[in-house]
């Protein structure tokens, strides 16, 4: 499903659910749409967990500092997201959204290949 939604959104010129709306409503919705569904899982995803595990070999203090720095950057960008959105504009946000859709499709393909390899025991 993740692959289907990612490809559908990446290849579509209209965001989901906008076919039956007027042009004015489409414009307003497109400008206000800046939700990237992959953002939250990547904050605490495999990459973050791997870094914390690798840093925990050094010391627990280094891991805690790394987590706090990461959370501080995330908080800063979340708090400034309104200003960043205004500065980038709707066109750049749509481009970023399409790139994130392609990234989401790549992650979905990775999940599929990992599952197929695990099911069929391919080595």
The first five atom37 places (N, CA, C, CB, O) and aatype in JSON, in Angstrom:
{
  "aatype": [20, 20, 20, 20, 20, 20, 20, 20, 20, 20, 20, 20, 20, 20, 20, 20, 20, 20, 20, 20, 20, 20, 20, 20, 20, 20, 20, 20, 20, 20, 20, 20, 20, 20, 20, 20, 20, 20, 20, 20, 20, 20, 20, 20, 20, 20, 20, 20, 20, 20, 20, 20, 20, 20, 20, 20, 20, 20, 20, 20, 20, 20, 20, 20, 20, 20, 20, 20, 20, 20, 20, 20, 20, 20, 20, 20, 20, 20, 20, 20, 20, 20, 20, 20, 20, 20, 20, 20, 20, 20, 20, 20, 20, 20, 20, 20, 20, 20, 20, 20, 20, 20, 20, 20, 20, 20, 20, 20, 20, 20, 20, 20, 20, 20, 20, 20, 20, 20, 20, 20, 20, 20, 20],
  "atom_mask": [
    [1, 1, 1, 1, 1],
    [1, 1, 1, 1, 1],
    [1, 1, 1, 1, 1],
    [1, 1, 1, 1, 1],
    [1, 1, 1, 1, 1],
    [1, 1, 1, 1, 1],
    [1, 1, 1, 1, 1],
    [1, 1, 1, 1, 1],
    [1, 1, 1, 1, 1],
    [1, 1, 1, 1, 1],
    [1, 1, 1, 1, 1],
    [1, 1, 1, 1, 1],
    [1, 1, 1, 1, 1],
    [1, 1, 1, 1, 1],
    [1, 1, 1, 1, 1],
    [1, 1, 1, 1, 1],
    [1, 1, 1, 1, 1],
    [1, 1, 1, 1, 1],
    [1, 1, 1, 1, 1],
    [1, 1, 1, 1, 1],
    [1, 1, 1, 1, 1],
    [1, 1, 1, 1, 1],
    [1, 1, 1, 1, 1],
    [1, 1, 1, 1, 1],
    [1, 1, 1, 1, 1],
    [1, 1, 1, 1, 1],
    [1, 1, 1, 1, 1],
    [1, 1, 1, 1, 1],
    [1, 1, 1, 1, 1],
    [1, 1, 1, 1, 1],
    [1, 1, 1, 1, 1],
    [1, 1, 1, 1, 1],
    [1, 1, 1, 1, 1],
    [1, 1, 1, 1, 1],
    [1, 1, 1, 1, 1],
    [1, 1, 1, 1, 1],
    [1, 1, 1, 1, 1],
    [1, 1, 1, 1, 1],
    [1, 1, 1, 1, 1],
    [1, 1, 1, 1, 1],
    [1, 1, 1, 1, 1],
    [1, 1, 1, 1, 1],
    [1, 1, 1, 1, 1],
    [1, 1, 1, 1, 1],
    [1, 1, 1, 1, 1],
    [1, 1, 1, 1, 1],
    [1, 1, 1, 1, 1],
    [1, 1, 1, 1, 1],
    [1, 1, 1, 1, 1],
    [1, 1, 1, 1, 1],
    [1, 1, 1, 1, 1],
    [1, 1, 1, 1, 1],
    [1, 1, 1, 1, 1],
    [1, 1, 1, 1, 1],
    [1, 1, 1, 1, 1],
    [1, 1, 1, 1, 1],
    [1, 1, 1, 1, 1],
    [1, 1, 1, 1, 1],
    [1, 1, 1, 1, 1],
    [1, 1, 1, 1, 1],
    [1, 1, 1, 1, 1],
    [1, 1, 1, 1, 1],
    [1, 1, 1, 1, 1],
    [1, 1, 1, 1, 1],
    [1, 1, 1, 1, 1],
    [1, 1, 1, 1, 1],
    [1, 1, 1, 1, 1],
    [1, 1, 1, 1, 1],
    [1, 1, 1, 1, 1],
    [1, 1, 1, 1, 1],
    [1, 1, 1, 1, 1],
    [1, 1, 1, 1, 1],
    [1, 1, 1, 1, 1],
    [1, 1, 1, 1, 1],
    [1, 1, 1, 1, 1],
    [1, 1, 1, 1, 1],
    [1, 1, 1, 1, 1],
    [1, 1, 1, 1, 1],
    [1, 1, 1, 1, 1],
    [1, 1, 1, 1, 1],
    [1, 1, 1, 1, 1],
    [1, 1, 1, 1, 1],
    [1, 1, 1, 1, 1],
    [1, 1, 1, 1, 1],
    [1, 1, 1, 1, 1],
    [1, 1, 1, 1, 1],
    [1, 1, 1, 1, 1],
    [1, 1, 1, 1, 1],
    [1, 1, 1, 1, 1],
    [1, 1, 1, 1, 1],
    [1, 1, 1, 1, 1],
    [1, 1, 1, 1, 1],
    [1, 1, 1, 1, 1],
    [1, 1, 1, 1, 1],
    [1, 1, 1, 1, 1],
    [1, 1, 1, 1, 1],
    [1, 1, 1, 1, 1],
    [1, 1, 1, 1, 1],
    [1, 1, 1, 1, 1],
    [1, 1, 1, 1, 1],
    [1, 1, 1, 1, 1],
    [1, 1, 1, 1, 1],
    [1, 1, 1, 1, 1],
    [1, 1, 1, 1, 1],
    [1, 1, 1, 1, 1],
    [1, 1, 1, 1, 1],
    [1, 1, 1, 1, 1],
    [1, 1, 1, 1, 1],
    [1, 1, 1, 1, 1],
    [1, 1, 1, 1, 1],
    [1, 1, 1, 1, 1],
    [1, 1, 1, 1, 1],
    [1, 1, 1, 1, 1],
    [1, 1, 1, 1, 1],
    [1, 1, 1, 1, 1],
    [1, 1, 1, 1, 1],
    [1, 1, 1, 1, 1],
    [1, 1, 1, 1, 1],
    [1, 1, 1, 1, 1],
    [1, 1, 1, 1, 1],
    [1, 1, 1, 1, 1],
    [1, 1, 1, 1, 1],
    [1, 1, 1, 1, 1]
  ],
  "atom_positions": [
    [[0.82, -1.19, 0.0], [0.0, 0.0, 0.0], [0.86, 1.25, 0.0], [-0.93, 0.0, 1.19], [0.54, 2.24, -0.66]],
    [[1.97, 1.2, 0.76], [2.84, 2.36, 0.81], [3.38, 2.69, -0.58], [4.0, 2.11, 1.78], [3.44, 3.86, -0.97]],
    [[3.76, 1.67, -1.34], [4.27, 1.88, -2.69], [3.19, 2.45, -3.6], [4.8, 0.57, -3.27], [3.46, 3.35, -4.39]],
    [[1.98, 1.93, -3.49], [0.89, 2.42, -4.33], [0.6, 3.89, -4.05], [-0.38, 1.6, -4.1], [0.48, 4.68, -4.98]],
    [[0.49, 4.25, -2.78], [0.22, 5.65, -2.44], [1.37, 6.57, -2.85], [-0.04, 5.78, -0.94], [1.14, 7.68, -3.34]],
    [[2.59, 6.11, -2.66], [3.75, 6.93, -3.03], [3.79, 7.17, -4.53], [5.04, 6.27, -2.57], [3.98, 8.3, -4.97]],
    [[3.61, 6.12, -5.3], [3.63, 6.27, -6.77], [2.44, 7.09, -7.27], [3.63, 4.89, -7.44], [2.58, 7.92, -8.17]],
    [[1.29, 6.84, -6.68], [0.09, 7.59, -7.1], [0.28, 9.08, -6.86], [-1.16, 7.08, -6.35], [-0.04, 9.9, -7.73]],
    [[0.81, 9.44, -5.7], [1.0, 10.85, -5.39], [2.16, 11.44, -6.19], [1.25, 11.03, -3.9], [2.09, 12.59, -6.62]],
    [[3.23, 10.66, -6.39], [4.39, 11.17, -7.12], [4.07, 11.4, -8.6], [5.56, 10.21, -6.99], [4.56, 12.36, -9.2]],
    [[3.26, 10.53, -9.18], [2.96, 10.64, -10.61], [1.74, 11.5, -10.9], [2.75, 9.26, -11.17], [1.51, 11.86, -12.06]],
    [[0.96, 11.82, -9.9], [-0.25, 12.6, -10.08], [0.06, 14.09, -10.09], [-1.27, 12.27, -8.98], [0.94, 14.56, -9.37]],
    [[-0.67, 14.81, -10.93], [-0.53, 16.26, -10.91], [-1.49, 16.88, -9.91], [-0.76, 16.85, -12.31], [-1.38, 18.06, -9.59]],
    [[-2.44, 16.08, -9.41], [-3.4, 16.55, -8.43], [-3.24, 15.75, -7.15], [-4.84, 16.44, -8.96], [-3.17, 14.52, -7.19]],
    [[-3.18, 16.44, -5.99], [-3.14, 15.7, -4.73], [-4.41, 14.88, -4.55], [-2.96, 16.66, -3.55], [-5.44, 15.16, -5.17]],
    [[-4.33, 13.87, -3.7], [-5.46, 12.96, -3.5], [-6.7, 13.72, -3.05], [-5.11, 11.88, -2.47], [-6.61, 14.63, -2.24]],
    [[-7.86, 13.34, -3.58], [-9.13, 13.9, -3.17], [-9.45, 15.25, -3.76], [-9.15, 14.0, -1.73], [-10.39, 15.89, -3.3]],
    [[-8.73, 15.72, -4.77], [-8.95, 17.05, -5.3], [-9.63, 17.04, -6.66], [-7.65, 17.79, -5.39], [-9.8, 18.11, -7.25]],
    [[-10.02, 15.9, -7.18], [-10.59, 15.85, -8.52], [-11.96, 16.5, -8.59], [-10.68, 14.43, -8.99], [-12.32, 17.06, -9.63]],
    [[-12.75, 16.42, -7.51], [-14.1, 16.93, -7.56], [-14.23, 18.36, -7.03], [-15.0, 16.03, -6.79], [-15.34, 18.84, -6.84]],
    [[-13.13, 19.03, -6.79], [-13.18, 20.4, -6.28], [-12.95, 21.4, -7.41], [-12.14, 20.6, -5.18], [-12.49, 21.05, -8.49]],
    [[-13.3, 22.65, -7.12], [-13.12, 23.7, -8.12], [-11.66, 24.11, -8.2], [-14.01, 24.91, -7.8], [-10.85, 23.74, -7.35]],
    [[-11.34, 24.9, -9.23], [-9.96, 25.34, -9.41], [-9.48, 26.2, -8.24], [-9.82, 26.11, -10.71], [-8.34, 26.07, -7.8]],
    [[-10.35, 27.08, -7.74], [-9.99, 27.94, -6.62], [-9.72, 27.11, -5.37], [-11.1, 28.97, -6.34], [-8.75, 27.36, -4.65]],
    [[-10.58, 26.11, -5.11], [-10.37, 25.24, -3.95], [-9.1, 24.41, -4.11], [-11.58, 24.33, -3.74], [-8.39, 24.18, -3.14]],
    [[-8.82, 23.96, -5.34], [-7.59, 23.2, -5.59], [-6.37, 24.04, -5.28], [-7.53, 22.72, -7.04], [-5.42, 23.56, -4.66]],
    [[-6.39, 25.3, -5.71], [-5.25, 26.19, -5.47], [-5.05, 26.4, -3.98], [-5.46, 27.54, -6.16], [-3.92, 26.32, -3.49]],
    [[-6.12, 26.66, -3.25], [-6.01, 26.86, -1.8], [-5.5, 25.61, -1.1], [-7.35, 27.28, -1.22], [-4.65, 25.69, -0.22]],
    [[-6.04, 24.44, -1.5], [-5.6, 23.19, -0.88], [-4.15, 22.88, -1.22], [-6.49, 22.04, -1.33], [-3.4, 22.42, -0.36]],
    [[-3.74, 23.12, -2.45], [-2.36, 22.84, -2.86], [-1.37, 23.73, -2.11], [-2.19, 23.03, -4.36], [-0.29, 23.28, -1.74]],
    [[-1.75, 24.98, -1.89], [-0.86, 25.89, -1.18], [-0.77, 25.54, 0.3], [-1.33, 27.33, -1.34], [0.28, 25.76, 0.92]],
    [[-1.85, 25.01, 0.87], [-1.84, 24.7, 2.3], [-1.32, 23.3, 2.59], [-3.23, 24.85, 2.87], [-1.09, 22.95, 3.75]],
    [[-1.13, 22.49, 1.55], [-0.72, 21.11, 1.74], [0.79, 21.02, 1.85], [-1.24, 20.23, 0.6], [1.51, 21.2, 0.86]],
    [[1.27, 20.75, 3.05], [2.7, 20.61, 3.26], [2.99, 19.44, 4.17], [3.3, 21.89, 3.83], [4.02, 19.42, 4.84]],
    [[2.09, 18.47, 4.21], [2.27, 17.31, 5.07], [3.06, 16.25, 4.32], [0.9, 16.75, 5.55], [2.7, 15.85, 3.22]],
    [[4.14, 15.81, 4.93], [4.96, 14.76, 4.34], [4.87, 13.56, 5.27], [6.47, 15.22, 4.13], [5.44, 13.58, 6.36]],
    [[4.15, 12.52, 4.87], [3.9, 11.42, 5.8], [5.13, 10.65, 6.23], [2.95, 10.48, 5.19], [5.07, 9.93, 7.23]],
    [[6.22, 10.77, 5.54], [7.4, 10.01, 5.9], [8.25, 10.72, 6.96], [8.23, 9.74, 4.66], [9.16, 10.12, 7.51]],
    [[7.96, 11.98, 7.24], [8.8, 12.76, 8.14], [8.84, 12.21, 9.55], [8.32, 14.18, 8.18], [9.93, 12.05, 10.11]],
    [[7.71, 11.9, 10.13], [7.69, 11.44, 11.51], [8.41, 10.12, 11.7], [6.28, 11.32, 11.99], [9.2, 10.01, 12.64]],
    [[8.18, 9.09, 10.87], [8.93, 7.85, 11.07], [10.44, 8.02, 10.91], [8.44, 6.81, 10.11], [11.21, 7.29, 11.53]],
    [[10.87, 8.96, 10.1], [12.31, 9.15, 9.92], [12.95, 9.84, 11.12], [12.58, 9.96, 8.67], [14.16, 9.72, 11.31]],
    [[12.17, 10.56, 11.94], [12.73, 11.18, 13.13], [13.21, 10.13, 14.13], [11.7, 12.09, 13.78], [14.24, 10.29, 14.77]],
    [[12.46, 9.05, 14.25], [12.83, 7.99, 15.18], [12.87, 6.66, 14.44], [11.83, 7.91, 16.37], [12.43, 5.63, 14.96]],
    [[13.4, 6.68, 13.25], [13.44, 5.49, 12.42], [14.73, 4.72, 12.57], [13.24, 5.85, 10.99], [15.48, 4.91, 13.52]],
    [[14.98, 3.84, 11.61], [16.16, 2.97, 11.7], [17.48, 3.73, 11.74], [16.17, 2.03, 10.53], [18.41, 3.31, 12.43]],
    [[17.57, 4.83, 11.02], [18.82, 5.6, 11.02], [19.12, 6.19, 12.39], [18.75, 6.71, 9.99], [20.24, 6.1, 12.89]],
    [[18.11, 6.78, 13.0], [18.28, 7.36, 14.34], [18.62, 6.29, 15.36], [17.01, 8.11, 14.76], [19.5, 6.48, 16.2]],
    [[17.92, 5.18, 15.29], [18.18, 4.1, 16.24], [19.59, 3.52, 16.07], [17.14, 3.0, 16.08], [20.25, 3.19, 17.05]],
    [[20.03, 3.4, 14.84], [21.38, 2.88, 14.58], [22.44, 3.81, 15.14], [21.6, 2.68, 13.07], [23.4, 3.37, 15.78]],
    [[22.27, 5.11, 14.91], [23.24, 6.09, 15.43], [23.31, 6.02, 16.95], [22.87, 7.51, 14.98], [24.4, 6.04, 17.52]],
    [[22.14, 5.95, 17.61], [22.14, 5.88, 19.07], [22.81, 4.6, 19.55], [20.69, 5.96, 19.6], [23.56, 4.63, 20.53]],
    [[22.56, 3.49, 18.88], [23.2, 2.23, 19.28], [24.71, 2.29, 19.1], [22.62, 1.06, 18.48], [25.46, 1.81, 19.95]],
    [[25.16, 2.89, 17.99], [26.6, 3.0, 17.77], [27.26, 3.94, 18.77], [26.88, 3.47, 16.34], [28.36, 3.69, 19.25]],
    [[26.56, 5.04, 19.07], [27.12, 5.99, 20.03], [27.09, 5.46, 21.46], [26.37, 7.31, 19.96], [27.91, 5.85, 22.28]],
    [[26.14, 4.58, 21.75], [26.06, 4.04, 23.11], [27.25, 3.15, 23.44], [24.76, 3.26, 23.28], [27.52, 2.89, 24.62]],
    [[27.96, 2.67, 22.42], [29.18, 1.9, 22.67], [30.27, 2.8, 23.27], [29.69, 1.24, 21.37], [31.09, 2.36, 24.06]],
    [[30.24, 4.07, 22.87], [31.21, 5.03, 23.42], [30.88, 5.31, 24.88], [31.21, 6.35, 22.59], [31.66, 4.99, 25.78]],
    [[29.71, 5.89, 25.11], [29.23, 6.13, 26.47], [27.77, 6.52, 26.39], [30.07, 7.24, 27.19], [27.29, 6.99, 25.35]],
    [[27.08, 6.34, 27.48], [25.66, 6.68, 27.52], [25.48, 8.2, 27.47], [24.99, 6.11, 28.77], [24.47, 8.68, 26.96]],
    [[26.44, 8.94, 27.98], [26.37, 10.41, 27.96], [26.41, 10.93, 26.53], [27.52, 11.02, 28.78], [25.67, 11.86, 26.19]],
    [[27.26, 10.35, 25.69], [27.33, 10.76, 24.29], [26.01, 10.5, 23.59], [28.48, 10.03, 23.57], [25.56, 11.31, 22.78]],
    [[25.39, 9.37, 23.89], [24.1, 9.05, 23.28], [23.03, 10.03, 23.71], [23.68, 7.64, 23.66], [22.24, 10.49, 22.88]],
    [[22.99, 10.37, 24.98], [21.99, 11.32, 25.48], [22.19, 12.68, 24.85], [22.07, 11.43, 27.02], [21.22, 13.33, 24.46]],
    [[23.44, 13.13, 24.74], [23.72, 14.43, 24.11], [23.3, 14.42, 22.64], [25.22, 14.77, 24.23], [22.73, 15.39, 22.16]],
    [[23.58, 13.32, 21.94], [23.18, 13.22, 20.53], [21.67, 13.26, 20.38], [23.74, 11.93, 19.91], [21.15, 13.93, 19.47]],
    [[20.95, 12.57, 21.24], [19.49, 12.59, 21.19], [18.96, 13.99, 21.47], [18.89, 11.59, 22.19], [18.05, 14.46, 20.79]],
    [[19.52, 14.67, 22.46], [19.08, 16.03, 22.8], [19.36, 17.02, 21.66], [19.76, 16.51, 24.08], [18.54, 17.89, 21.38]],
    [[20.52, 16.89, 21.03], [20.84, 17.77, 19.89], [19.87, 17.52, 18.74], [22.3, 17.55, 19.41], [19.37, 18.46, 18.12]],
    [[19.6, 16.25, 18.46], [18.66, 15.9, 17.4], [17.26, 16.44, 17.69], [18.6, 14.38, 17.21], [16.62, 17.02, 16.82]],
    [[16.8, 16.25, 18.92], [15.47, 16.76, 19.31], [15.43, 18.28, 19.25], [15.11, 16.28, 20.72], [14.4, 18.86, 18.9]],
    [[16.53, 18.94, 19.6], [16.58, 20.4, 19.54], [16.46, 20.9, 18.1], [17.89, 20.92, 20.16], [15.73, 21.86, 17.83]],
    [[17.17, 20.24, 17.17], [17.04, 20.62, 15.77], [15.62, 20.37, 15.25], [18.05, 19.84, 14.91], [15.08, 21.2, 14.52]],
    [[15.04, 19.25, 15.63], [13.67, 18.95, 15.19], [12.7, 19.98, 15.74], [13.25, 17.53, 15.64], [11.84, 20.46, 15.0]],
    [[12.82, 20.33, 17.01], [11.96, 21.34, 17.61], [12.14, 22.68, 16.92], [12.25, 21.48, 19.1], [11.16, 23.37, 16.64]],
    [[13.37, 23.06, 16.64], [13.64, 24.32, 15.96], [12.97, 24.37, 14.6], [15.14, 24.54, 15.82], [12.33, 25.36, 14.26]],
    [[13.12, 23.31, 13.81], [12.52, 23.3, 12.48], [11.0, 23.23, 12.54], [13.05, 22.12, 11.68], [10.32, 23.82, 11.7]],
    [[10.46, 22.52, 13.52], [9.0, 22.48, 13.67], [8.46, 23.86, 14.05], [8.59, 21.43, 14.73], [7.42, 24.29, 13.54]],
    [[9.16, 24.54, 14.94], [8.71, 25.87, 15.37], [8.83, 26.9, 14.24], [9.52, 26.35, 16.58], [8.03, 27.83, 14.16]],
    [[9.81, 26.73, 13.38], [10.01, 27.66, 12.27], [9.33, 27.2, 10.98], [11.49, 27.84, 12.02], [9.53, 27.82, 9.93]],
    [[8.55, 26.15, 11.04], [7.97, 25.58, 9.81], [7.06, 26.56, 9.09], [7.2, 24.32, 10.14], [7.03, 26.56, 7.85]],
    [[6.33, 27.38, 9.8], [5.47, 28.38, 9.14], [6.29, 29.37, 8.33], [4.64, 29.13, 10.18], [5.95, 29.68, 7.19]],
    [[7.36, 29.86, 8.91], [8.23, 30.82, 8.21], [8.93, 30.15, 7.03], [9.28, 31.41, 9.18], [9.06, 30.73, 5.96]],
    [[9.39, 28.92, 7.25], [10.06, 28.19, 6.17], [9.11, 27.95, 5.01], [10.61, 26.84, 6.68], [9.49, 28.09, 3.85]],
    [[7.86, 27.6, 5.33], [6.84, 27.37, 4.3], [6.59, 28.64, 3.5], [5.52, 26.88, 4.93], [6.51, 28.6, 2.27]],
    [[6.47, 29.76, 4.18], [6.26, 31.04, 3.48], [7.47, 31.41, 2.62], [5.98, 32.16, 4.48], [7.31, 31.93, 1.52]],
    [[8.66, 31.14, 3.13], [9.87, 31.51, 2.39], [10.05, 30.64, 1.14], [11.11, 31.38, 3.29], [10.47, 31.14, 0.1]],
    [[9.73, 29.37, 1.24], [9.91, 28.47, 0.1], [8.86, 28.68, -0.97], [9.89, 27.04, 0.56], [9.17, 28.65, -2.16]],
    [[7.61, 28.87, -0.56], [6.54, 29.06, -1.52], [5.93, 27.73, -1.95], [7.04, 29.81, -2.73], [6.53, 26.68, -1.75]],
    [[4.74, 27.8, -2.56], [4.02, 26.57, -2.9], [4.71, 25.7, -3.95], [2.66, 26.91, -3.39], [4.61, 24.47, -3.88]],
    [[5.4, 26.3, -4.91], [6.05, 25.51, -5.96], [7.17, 24.64, -5.39], [6.6, 26.43, -7.05], [7.26, 23.45, -5.71]],
    [[7.99, 25.21, -4.57], [9.1, 24.47, -3.97], [8.56, 23.38, -3.05], [10.05, 25.42, -3.19], [9.12, 22.28, -2.98]],
    [[7.48, 23.68, -2.32], [6.88, 22.68, -1.44], [6.34, 21.49, -2.23], [5.77, 23.3, -0.61], [6.45, 20.35, -1.79]],
    [[5.75, 21.75, -3.39], [5.26, 20.66, -4.23], [6.43, 19.82, -4.72], [4.45, 21.21, -5.43], [6.35, 18.59, -4.75]],
    [[7.53, 20.47, -5.11], [8.72, 19.75, -5.57], [9.28, 18.89, -4.45], [9.8, 20.73, -6.08], [9.62, 17.73, -4.67]],
    [[9.39, 19.45, -3.25], [9.88, 18.68, -2.1], [8.95, 17.51, -1.83], [10.0, 19.58, -0.85], [9.41, 16.41, -1.51]],
    [[7.65, 17.73, -1.95], [6.68, 16.65, -1.75], [6.87, 15.52, -2.74], [5.29, 17.18, -1.85], [6.78, 14.35, -2.37]],
    [[7.12, 15.87, -4.0], [7.34, 14.83, -5.03], [8.62, 14.04, -4.74], [7.41, 15.47, -6.43], [8.64, 12.83, -4.91]],
    [[9.66, 14.72, -4.32], [10.92, 14.04, -3.98], [10.69, 13.11, -2.79], [12.04, 15.07, -3.66], [11.2, 11.99, -2.77]],
    [[9.93, 13.57, -1.8], [9.63, 12.71, -0.64], [8.78, 11.52, -1.05], [8.92, 13.52, 0.45], [8.91, 10.44, -0.47]],
    [[7.89, 11.7, -2.03], [7.11, 10.57, -2.54], [8.02, 9.52, -3.18], [6.07, 11.04, -3.56], [7.81, 8.32, -3.0]],
    [[9.01, 9.97, -3.92], [9.96, 9.04, -4.53], [10.76, 8.31, -3.45], [10.91, 9.79, -5.5], [11.02, 7.11, -3.57]],
    [[11.16, 9.04, -2.42], [11.86, 8.41, -1.29], [10.97, 7.39, -0.6], [12.32, 9.48, -0.28], [11.43, 6.3, -0.25]],
    [[9.7, 7.73, -0.41], [8.77, 6.81, 0.21], [8.58, 5.56, -0.66], [7.42, 7.5, 0.45], [8.46, 4.46, -0.13]],
    [[8.55, 5.73, -1.98], [8.44, 4.58, -2.89], [9.68, 3.7, -2.77], [8.25, 5.06, -4.35], [9.57, 2.47, -2.8]],
    [[10.85, 4.3, -2.65], [12.09, 3.53, -2.51], [12.09, 2.73, -1.2], [13.31, 4.46, -2.55], [12.54, 1.58, -1.17]],
    [[11.59, 3.34, -0.14], [11.5, 2.62, 1.14], [10.52, 1.47, 1.02], [11.07, 3.58, 2.28], [10.76, 0.39, 1.55]],
    [[9.4, 1.69, 0.31], [8.41, 0.63, 0.12], [9.0, -0.53, -0.67], [7.17, 1.18, -0.59], [8.76, -1.69, -0.34]],
    [[9.77, -0.23, -1.71], [10.41, -1.28, -2.49], [11.42, -2.04, -1.62], [11.12, -0.69, -3.74], [11.53, -3.26, -1.74]],
    [[12.13, -1.34, -0.78], [13.06, -2.0, 0.14], [12.32, -2.95, 1.09], [13.84, -0.96, 0.94], [12.78, -4.06, 1.34]],
    [[11.17, -2.49, 1.62], [10.36, -3.36, 2.48], [9.91, -4.6, 1.72], [9.15, -2.59, 3.03], [9.96, -5.71, 2.24]],
    [[9.46, -4.4, 0.49], [8.97, -5.53, -0.32], [10.08, -6.54, -0.6], [8.38, -5.02, -1.64], [9.88, -7.74, -0.44]],
    [[11.25, -6.06, -1.01], [12.34, -6.98, -1.32], [12.81, -7.72, -0.07], [13.5, -6.24, -1.96], [13.12, -8.91, -0.13]],
    [[12.87, -7.01, 1.05], [13.27, -7.66, 2.31], [12.28, -8.74, 2.69], [13.39, -6.62, 3.44], [12.67, -9.82, 3.13]],
    [[10.98, -8.45, 2.53], [9.95, -9.44, 2.83], [10.0, -10.63, 1.92], [8.61, -8.83, 2.76], [9.87, -11.77, 2.38]],
    [[10.18, -10.39, 0.62], [10.25, -11.5, -0.34], [11.48, -12.37, -0.07], [10.28, -10.96, -1.78], [11.39, -13.6, -0.14]],
    [[12.59, -11.75, 0.23], [13.8, -12.51, 0.54], [13.6, -13.35, 1.82], [15.02, -11.55, 0.7], [14.03, -14.5, 1.89]],
    [[12.94, -12.76, 2.8], [12.7, -13.49, 4.05], [11.73, -14.64, 3.86], [12.18, -12.55, 5.13], [11.9, -15.71, 4.44]],
    [[10.69, -14.43, 3.05], [9.69, -15.49, 2.84], [10.26, -16.66, 2.04], [8.46, -14.91, 2.11], [10.07, -17.81, 2.41]],
    [[10.95, -16.35, 0.96], [11.43, -17.39, 0.08], [12.84, -17.87, 0.42], [11.39, -16.92, -1.32], [13.34, -18.8, -0.22]],
    [[13.48, -17.28, 1.38], [14.8, -17.7, 1.8], [15.88, -17.49, 0.75], [14.76, -19.13, 2.18], [16.84, -18.25, 0.7]],
    [[15.73, -16.48, -0.08], [16.71, -16.17, -1.12], [17.94, -15.57, -0.45], [16.12, -15.19, -2.19], [17.83, -14.72, 0.44]],
    [[19.12, -16.03, -0.88], [20.34, -15.49, -0.29], [21.25, -14.89, -1.3], [21.07, -16.54, 0.47], [22.32, -14.39, -0.96]]
  ]
}
